[in-house]
Each structure stands twice: as structure tokens, then as C-alpha cells.
Amino acid sequence: MKLNFDPVTQDPPEVDLKYPASVRTFTLDSHGSKLIGSILIAAGEGPHPTVILLTGFPGNDTNMDIAHAIRRNGFNVVHFHYRGSWGSGGSYSWSNCIEDSKLVIAYFRSDEVKDLYRCDYKKVILVGHSMGGFITLLNLANDSLLKHGAAFAGFNFGLWADFIKSNEDIKNISLDRMHDSVLLLNGTSEQDLLNEMLQHNKEWNLINHVKTLAKKDLLLIAAKFDQLAPVELHHFPLSEALKKYNPTYTERIISCGHSFSDKRIELTREVINWLNKIEF
């Protein structure tokens, strides 16, 4: 679909009065807890490809600027809050975040979303930031139906766990860094989250999944000056491992910090350009 405007920086010149862009909310039951989310529905009759946008930890940065640009580009965009965060019920944990993402993916593959939200349930794409990037890649590795995923400033949980498990000083730094974020969440603690990461170090090390990931359509974007997910640990080892099996996958390095605060337009442009090249 060729547009006559730039969805990254411009509004569409005309409004589709019959099928306007809109926002809907939804709730799902996740293991007895209410999961809340919303979907930005693209203008036009559709059905539209659907991007599931996965947030990081603790979820305060929702990347809605990117979401709106993706919608202007003709894709529906799903955003939701993991259990134990931002109004969703239950307790927060890394495992619950992963399970919740699987639930949302399954829901937006179901027949009912076509009529409810003008979704093409056969065209689901994952895009995630930080922890959301990790969850994006883990789902791609474990779900044969998922073909396309983008991660920016992705955090490799398993590799980080291996890095810190024998270093008490770095463990304590990790606990300190999580403190303020944990105050925003329900049913967890810094120590619980650290222990969970250490317990799952093998399965959550994305490098252990590179043979499968290399077969997928990937966009990996790193933040050059990232201090929360340093590229030396969280990007380059995975990137080099991927290149052994797929030397042509899409990789970008942007000169900014973890949140891409100074490079929102550039980040959004990279995501949009990648989406436009997808062949379903």
C-alpha cells in the first residue's frame, strides 16, 4: 500500500468517514486475572495487519508515538499491560509477562478479531522495546507461526543472568536499579525478579535460539549509548551469533540511550521502513 503522505511525521490528508481510525479497549482473562489493553485501529475497511507492541520494564514507556505512526501506515497496533502492572490484575513476574504475551498473540489470531477490530488474524507482527524486545524474540523462537519481529534496545535476560550470577556487586547494582520500578508493580520484589532471571538463564538466553531466530524476518535496533542494556552484552553477542546463520538480517545502531529519547523520529522511521518491506 503506497501512501501519499509520510506516516512518521504527517497526518493523512483525508479522513475515511466510513472506516475511520479509532481506538478500542479490550480485556482478557489471564490465569484468573484481568489483563487490560487497547488497540489502535487503522483507517480503511481492512482487514489490516496487526502489530503487537510489547513494552519494557516496568511499562511506563508505552511507545505510543511509534504506535500512532504504525497505525497511520495502515497497521493495527495492540498495546496491553502485563499482569501486576498498570491496572491489570494479578502478580508481576517475568514468566507472567511472557505468558501474557502468548495469550494476546493467540487472541489476535482468532476469528473474532476480524469483525471486532478489522484485523487480519493471519498477519501478526511483534515489535518490542527492552524487555519487550526480549519477549518478542523469545516468542519468535518458540512459535512457528510468527515470522516477523522487531526489537529495539532488547535485553537478553539469560545472558545477563549468566553475567551476574557469580558477581555479588553487580547483583546488588541490579537490585538497586530495579527498586523504583518495582514500586509501580504488584506481587513482586527486586529479589524475586532477580531470582527468576537466574533460574531461567539457559532458556532465556537468546543466543541459544539463534538457529531458529535466523530463519525469521528480524529487525534489531541497538542504542549506541545504552547504559541499561549495553550493546557489548545485549546486542553484539546476539547479532554476531545471528550473522553466522543469516548474514543479511536487518540491524541498525542509533546514537542515543536506552529509551531513544533523542532519536524518536529516527527510531520510528526504521520500524516503518522495515514494516513496509514485509511480504506476507
C-alpha positions in Angstrom: 0.0 0.0 0.0 1.6 3.3 -1.2 0.7 6.3 0.9 0.6 9.9 -0.4 2.0 11.3 2.9 4.7 10.4 5.4 3.2 8.4 8.3 6.2 9.2 10.5 5.8 12.9 10.5 2.4 13.7 8.8 -1.3 13.1 9.3 -3.3 11.5 6.5 -4.6 14.3 4.2 -8.1 12.8 4.2 -10.4 11.1 6.7 -12.1 7.8 5.9 -15.6 8.6 7.3 -16.9 5.1 6.7 -13.9 3.3 8.3 -12.1 5.9 10.4 -9.1 5.3 12.5 -10.2 4.6 16.1 -9.2 3.2 19.5 -10.9 0.3 21.3 -10.1 -1.3 24.6 -10.2 -5.0 25.5 -9.8 -7.3 28.5 -8.7 -10.9 28.6 -8.6 -13.4 31.4 -5.0 -14.4 32.1 -4.9 -17.3 34.6 -7.8 -15.8 36.5 -6.6 -12.2 36.4 -7.9 -9.4 34.2 -5.5 -8.3 31.5 -6.3 -4.8 30.0 -5.2 -3.5 26.7 -6.2 -1.3 23.8 -5.9 -1.5 20.0 -5.3 1.4 17.6 -7.4 0.5 14.5 -6.1 1.8 11.2 -8.3 3.7 8.8 -9.9 1.8 5.9 -12.0 -1.3 5.6 -9.1 -3.7 6.1 -8.6 -6.3 7.3 -5.3 -4.8 8.5 -2.0 -6.5 9.5 -1.7 -6.2 13.3 1.4 -5.2 15.3 1.6 -6.3 18.9 3.7 -3.7 20.7 5.4 -5.1 23.7 6.5 -2.7 26.4 9.6 -2.9 28.6 10.0 -3.0 32.4 8.1 -1.6 34.3 5.9 -0.5 31.4 5.7 3.3 31.9 7.1 4.0 28.5 4.4 2.7 26.1 6.0 4.0 22.8 2.6 5.3 21.7 4.3 7.8 19.3 5.6 4.8 17.4 2.2 3.1 17.7 0.4 6.0 16.1 2.9 6.2 13.2 2.4 2.5 12.6 -1.3 3.0 12.5 -1.0 5.9 10.1 1.0 3.4 8.0 -2.0 1.1 7.7 -1.4 -1.4 10.5 -3.5 -2.0 13.6 -1.4 -1.7 16.8 -2.1 -3.6 20.0 -0.9 -2.4 23.4 -1.5 -4.2 26.7 -0.4 -4.2 30.3 1.2 -7.4 31.8 -0.3 -8.9 34.9 0.5 -6.9 38.0 1.1 -3.7 36.2 -0.8 -0.5 35.3 -4.3 -1.7 36.2 -4.0 -5.3 35.1 -4.8 -7.8 37.8 -2.6 -10.5 39.3 1.1 -10.5 40.2 4.0 -9.3 38.1 6.8 -11.7 37.1 9.0 -12.2 34.0 7.2 -15.5 33.4 3.8 -13.9 33.6 4.9 -11.2 31.1 5.9 -14.0 28.7 2.7 -15.9 29.3 0.6 -12.8 28.8 2.2 -12.0 25.5 1.3 -15.5 24.3 -2.3 -15.0 25.4 -2.6 -11.7 23.5 -0.9 -13.2 20.4 -3.4 -16.1 20.4 -6.3 -13.8 20.8 -5.4 -11.6 17.9 -5.1 -14.8 15.8 -8.7 -15.7 16.5 -11.5 -15.3 14.0 -13.4 -12.8 16.2 -10.9 -10.0 15.8 -11.5 -9.6 12.1 -15.0 -8.3 12.7 -14.3 -6.6 16.0 -11.2 -4.7 15.1 -10.7 -5.1 11.3 -7.7 -7.3 11.9 -6.1 -9.7 9.5 -5.6 -12.5 12.0 -3.1 -14.2 9.7 -0.8 -11.3 9.7 0.6 -10.7 13.2 3.9 -8.9 13.8 5.7 -8.4 17.1 7.6 -5.2 18.0 9.1 -4.7 21.4 11.4 -2.4 23.4 13.9 -3.6 26.1 12.1 -6.4 28.0 9.5 -6.3 25.2 12.3 -6.9 22.7 13.4 -9.9 24.6 9.8 -11.2 24.7 9.4 -10.5 21.0 12.4 -12.6 20.1 11.6 -15.4 22.6 8.1 -15.7 21.0 9.6 -15.8 17.6 12.0 -18.6 18.6 9.2 -20.7 20.1 6.2 -20.0 17.8 6.5 -21.3 14.3 3.5 -19.2 13.1 5.3 -16.0 13.9 7.5 -14.8 11.1 8.3 -11.1 11.7 9.6 -9.3 14.7 11.5 -6.1 15.6 13.3 -5.5 18.9 14.9 -2.2 19.9 17.3 -2.0 22.8 16.4 -5.6 23.6 17.5 -7.1 26.9 19.0 -10.6 26.8 17.7 -11.9 30.2 19.6 -15.2 30.1 22.9 -13.7 29.1 22.6 -11.1 31.8 21.8 -13.8 34.4 25.0 -15.7 33.4 27.0 -12.5 33.6 25.9 -11.5 37.1 25.4 -14.9 38.8 28.9 -15.0 40.3 29.3 -11.3 40.9 27.6 -10.1 44.1 28.5 -6.4 43.4 26.6 -6.5 40.1 23.7 -8.4 41.6 23.4 -5.6 44.2 23.5 -2.9 41.5 20.8 -4.8 39.6 18.6 -4.9 42.7 19.1 -1.2 43.3 18.2 -0.3 39.7 15.0 -2.3 39.9 13.9 -0.7 43.2 12.0 2.3 41.9 10.3 0.3 39.1 9.2 -2.5 41.4 7.3 0.1 43.5 5.0 0.5 40.5 4.2 -3.2 40.3 2.1 -5.7 42.3 3.0 -9.0 43.8 6.8 -9.0 43.3 10.1 -7.7 44.6 13.5 -6.9 43.3 14.9 -10.2 44.7 12.0 -12.2 43.3 12.7 -10.9 39.8 16.4 -11.4 40.1 16.0 -15.0 41.3 13.6 -15.7 38.5 16.1 -14.5 35.9 18.8 -16.6 37.4 16.6 -19.7 37.4 15.8 -19.4 33.7 19.2 -18.3 32.5 19.5 -21.1 29.8 16.1 -20.9 28.2 16.1 -17.1 28.4 19.5 -16.6 26.7 18.5 -15.6 23.2 21.8 -16.8 21.8 20.6 -20.3 22.5 17.8 -19.7 20.0 19.8 -18.2 17.1 19.3 -21.1 14.7 15.5 -20.6 14.8 15.7 -16.8 15.0 17.9 -16.7 11.9 15.0 -18.1 9.9 12.7 -15.2 10.8 12.4 -11.7 9.4 14.1 -9.7 12.1 14.9 -6.0 12.8 17.3 -5.5 15.7 18.0 -1.9 16.7 20.6 -1.0 19.3 21.1 2.2 21.2 24.8 3.0 20.9 25.0 4.7 24.4 22.7 2.3 26.2 23.5 2.1 29.9 20.7 -0.2 30.9 21.2 -2.8 28.1 24.8 -2.2 27.0 25.3 -3.1 23.4 28.5 -5.0 24.3 26.4 -7.5 26.2 22.8 -7.3 25.0 23.2 -6.6 21.3 26.6 -7.5 19.7 26.9 -11.1 21.0 23.4 -11.9 19.7 24.0 -10.0 16.4 27.2 -11.9 15.7 25.6 -15.2 16.5 22.7 -14.5 14.2 25.0 -13.4 11.3 26.6 -16.9 11.3 23.2 -18.2 10.1 21.7 -15.2 8.4 24.2 -12.5 7.4 21.5 -10.3 5.8 19.1 -9.8 8.7 18.3 -6.1 9.4 20.5 -4.4 12.1 20.6 -0.7 13.0 22.7 1.2 15.6 21.2 4.6 16.7 23.3 7.1 18.6 21.2 7.5 21.7 20.4 6.0 25.1 18.2 3.1 26.1 14.9 5.0 25.7 15.8 6.5 22.3 14.6 9.8 23.8 16.7 11.9 21.4 16.0 9.8 18.3 12.3 9.1 18.3 11.8 10.0 14.7 14.8 8.0 13.5 13.7 5.0 15.5 10.1 5.3 14.2 11.4 5.6 10.6 13.5 2.4 10.9 10.5 0.5 12.2 8.2 1.8 9.5 10.7 1.1 6.7 11.1 -2.4 8.0 7.3 -3.0 8.2 6.9 -1.7 4.6 9.3 -4.4 3.3 7.4 -7.3 4.9 6.0 -9.9 2.5 3.2 -11.9 4.0 
